[in-house]
Amino acid sequence: MAGRFPRLGYALARAVGWAAWTLRVNARARIEENLLPACNGDRERAREASRRTFLNAANYHVDLATLAYRDHASYEREHLRIVGEEHVPALFEPGPLIVASAHTGNPELALVAVKERGRRWVELVEALDPPALGREMARLREVAGGRVVEVDMAGTREALRQLRAGGMVALLADRDLAGGGVCTTLLGRRVRLPRGPWALARRSGATVVPLFLSRRGTRDQTVWIEEPFTVPEDGDREEAIGAAAQRWADLFGAHLRRDPGQWTVLEDYWRVHACG
């Protein structure tokens, strides 16, 4: 119903998000703590940003429900604003490519524009419980044009095959789902970020394109495309992977400071991913 009647769906999402922010006091406090470093310690700003986090998390699910009913051909023209257009050609040049994003905005909607320009991809996602929910979410995500695989050994092998064939892999690099991540500094805190994106880039020779999103209302987004880079194959492996992870963390931290309420991570982030 949300897919066929998006106005109703987004209105319901706003109501659910607001109710959850109001009633789930512990969750709200947890998210405020997540956002506090991005707000330079301003608790009032973090509180307001946490409200938008709840609303954006609810909107995300309506986004997925509406994917099959959107006009994909006109989506980029009518609903996306691109910052860093000089880096757009890197997304379509021949050769392996990793798009490293985060839990901000809706990456699947941005990837609709990539599909319309003729490129397909493999998307690495978190395994969900129960598995039936994971399968349904994958089905909805794949409407954007990619193939969804879970972040596990099988999914990583599939991503590497895609890259070695000159393809594209899209993933979120702000949560270490597999464990054994790289210790980095994000917003002045020491946290583990996933090792996988940078290890894959090094093994495959892929170009990494950092890409971040922010919502403008319910249907529109701004896409921030940062300067592409590669992870050198020569030299010390851990040093190269750590430098790549830190480079991405610095870019991500700057985006969080600009608009903290875009980040829809709901766990106790600084505790779960703490290191050092």
N, C-alpha and C positions, 0 to 999 in steps of 0.2 A: 504493500500500500504506500509506503514511503517513497518507493521508486516511481510509482505512477502519479502520486500526488505530493510533489516535493515541498510545496508551501506548507502543507499539513505536516509533513515529516520534519521539516526544520523547526516549525513551531513547537512540535512535541519535543524535539531535541532540546530546544531552549528551556522548556519547562522542566524536563528531566534533569538537565545540567544544573539549573538554578536550584531545584529541590535537593539534588545530591550535595551541592556545595553548602546549602543551608543546614541539612540534617546530618550529614556524615562529618561530624566535627573532627574526629581523629584523622580522617583522610584529608580534610582541608588543612589541618595543622601540618600534616606530613608534606603536602605540596607546597605550603608556604615556606617550610624549611628548605625544600628543593630549590625554590626560586630566590631565596634570600641573597645568595652570593651574586646573582644576576642583577639584583636590585640595590647593590652596594650597601646591604644591611638595612635598608629602609623597609621596616616590617609592614607599614601601611600599604606601600606600593606592592609588596609581595602578596599581601592579602587580596588586593584587587586583582593582581595577575592570576592568583589561584582560582578566582571565580571564572575568569576567561579560559583557564585550563580545563575546568569542568565542562564549560559550554563547547569548547573546541573538540574535546574528546567525544561528546555526544554527537556533534555535527559530523564527525568522521564516519560514523556508522551509517548515517543518512547519505553521505557522499557515496559510499559503496553501493547502497541500495539504488541510487539514481544513475549509476554509471551506464547501465544497459539502456537507459531511456534518454540520455543526453545526445545532443548533436555533436559528435566528436569532430567532424570536419570544421566546425566553426568555433570550437572551444578555445583554441589558442588566441584567435583573433578577438573574441568577445570577452573572455574571462581571465586571461593571463597578462600580467605585466612583467616583462623580463628586465632584470637589472644585470648588466654584464653581457650584453648582446654580442660583444666582440669574441666571447668564448663559446657561443652557440655552435660554430663550425666544428669544434672539437668533438661534439656529440655525434657527428655524422661522418667523420673522416674514417677511412678504412683502418681496420686493426682493432685489437682488443681494448675494451673500455670498461672502467668501473665508475659508476655514479654513486658517490658516498654522501648520503643525506642523513637526516635525523628525524626524531619524532616531533616535527613541527609542520603545520599545514597538512596537506594531503598529497604525498608523493605520487599516488596512483593517478590523480587528476592531472598532475603535471606531465606524467608519462603518456597520457593520451595524446599530447602534442607530438611526442617523440614517435609514437605509432603512426600518426597521420603524416609524418615526414618520411615514413618508410623504414623505420628500424624497429626490430623486436629485441627482447631481452629475457634474461632469467632473473627473477626476483627472489632474494633470500629473505625468509621471514621466520619469526618465532613460532615454535610448535605450540599449539593451544590444546587445552584440556576442557571438555572431552574431545577426542579426535574428530568427531562429527562436526564440531564447531570449526575446527581448523580446516576441514574440507570445504565447508560452506563459505568461510571467509576467503579461502583460496579461489573458489569459483567466482566470487564477486570481484576479487582483485584482478583476475585474469581477463575480465571484460576490458580492462585498460589496454591489453594487447600483449602482455608478457606471459611467461610461464613461471608459476610459483613453486618453489621448493623450500623445504624447511632447513634451518641452520643446524645441520648435523653432518656426519661424515659423508653420507650419500649426497646431501645437498651441496656440500663443498666440492665433492668430486664433479658433480654436474656443472657447477659454476666454473670450475677449472677447465672442463671440456669446452664449455661455451667460449671462454676467453681464448683458449688455444686455437679455436676455429675462427678467431677474429670477431667474436660476438661481444655483446654488452651484458654486464651484470649490474643490477641495481640492489642496493642494500642500505640499511640504517646502521650508522657507526657509533651511536652514542650509548649503547648498552652492551655489556660483555655477556652475551647469552651462553656461550660455550665454556666460559671459564678460561683461566690461563692467559688473560689479556695483558696489555701493555700498560705500565704505570705512566700516567701523564699528569700534567697540571691543567685543570679546567677551572676557570674562574677563581684561581687561587687555591683550589683544593686538589689534593692528590687522589686520583681515581684511576681505575682500570678501564681502558677502552678496548674493544675487540681487536685481536691480532689478525683475524682472518682477512679483512680488506687489504691490508698492507702486505701480508704474506702472499696473497693471491696476485697482487699487482707485481710483486717482485719475481714470482715464479713464472708469470705469463708475459711479463714485459708490458702490461696494460697501462694505459694512461688513466690517471685518476682525475675525475671532475667533481670537486666539492659543490654540492647543490643544496640550497636551503630554501624553505618555503614559509610564507606567512599568509594567513587568511586576511581577506578584505571582505567582511560580511560573510555570507554563507556560500555563495557560488563563485566568488572571485578570489584569485590568489596572486601574490607577487612571488616570482621565482628569482632567486639570487644565485647566479652562476659565477663561481670564483675561478681564479686562474688554474688551469690544469697542471698536473705535475706527474712525475714518474718516481718509482722507488728504485734506486740504483741496484743493479745485480752484483756489482763488484764491491769490495770492501766488507766490513763486518755486517753479518746478517741482522743481528739484534739491533745494532746501531742504526741501520737503515730503516728497519721497521719502526723503531722508537721515534726516529726523527719524522717519519711520515705521519704517525699517529699524533704527534705533538703539533705538527703543522695544521692538521685538520682540527684538532682541539682548539687551537688559537682562533681559527676562523669561526668555529661553532660558538665559542664563548662570546665573540663580538656580536654575533646575531642574537644570542640570548640576552645580552645587555640591551640591545636595541628594543626588543619586545619580548619580555620574559613569559607573558601569558600564552605565547604560541606553543610552548613546550608541554606536551601531553604525557609525560612520564609520570605514572601515578604511584610507583613504589617509593620507598625511602632511599632515594638515589645515592646520597653521599655515604650512607652506611653500607648498602648492598655492594657498591662498587669501590669502596675505600681501599687504598693501598698505601705502602710506604709508612 
